[in-house]
């Protein structure tokens, strides 16, 4: 799937942090879809945002000048102290989306744009309004034709429905002029119109499955589950050891575990997000499976417990070292975990790690 966003989708969402954008970016990355965007859309978004900044600065300056007349002491104001930074849309998108294609409008013939204006062919409207929309539309058609897209769906999202679409209650279709453009250009790809990002997100994206960005969260989740997995192994009880090592000796005969040390030689393997579920507020439930490759367990027990159970322990462990009243039992395992935890996408925190299943393969 390829998803096109028009200029108006970004208006008042300049940094794309609201829920609809988050779900869109998660969906794009998780499903390996592609965002397509016109070079002119990028220019328009940047221009409108910068124009609004200039307008806001002018209002501040006007208010400061009024304050100067209302105050005896000096009123100081410097726009440089406001923390405003240069705004560039494409780098912001690159941080959020794995696959982006920008198409240009350089090869669109001016004569074609003028001809459409003269006959008010959509996206032109009465009064020859729609020059930039027409450039975007023609460059979009050119992109679809050049790429020879036939069997991949393209989603076209714009809030400028009056110049692009016919809307009959909840049914949205392209204007007849634009359907004619598909036929003239030999475009057979399925191109689906939406009047807002909200409509696309709520009609198409499973908000539980795409509650997190699995691509950009990958290394964070892997680091977290591996660290918590090691901690879980280090804090196993007598009952845990008997269960996971499949031997009752720690439940029935070895009375005390002094310390467990874990050494992971080759790290995490086969990580998989099993399920994500949106919860209240910003919390997201995540279930996850993974295994740790080549793990050494060293378990310290009192020497007296070792002496009382030497024969059974030597069958269970590959090496046993006794020193200063402590017996260190060593074995190699490969732990397979099914776990769950809570991710808070507002605070960007991970918590409440819980092991639902563990298998220690020897």
Buried (B, 14 or more C-beta within 10 A) or exposed (E): BBBBBBBBBBBEEBEBEEEBBBBBBBBBBBEEBBBBBBBBBBBBBBEBBEEEBEEEEEEEEEEEEEEBEEEEEEEEEEEEEEEEEEBEBBEBBEEBBBEBEBBEBEEBEEEEBEEBBEEBBBBBBEEEBBBBBBBBBBBBBBBBBEBEBEEEEBBBBBBBBEBBBBEEEEEBEBBEBBBEBBEEEEBEBEBBBBBBBBBBBEEBBEBEBBBBBBBBBEEEBBEBBBBBBBEBBEEBEBEBBBBBBEBEBBBEBBEEBEEBBBEBEEEBEEBEBEEBBBBEEBBBBBBBBBBBEEBBBBBBBBEEBBEEBEEBBEEBBEEBEEEEEBBBBBBBBBBBBBBBBBBBBEEEEBEEBEBEEBEBEE
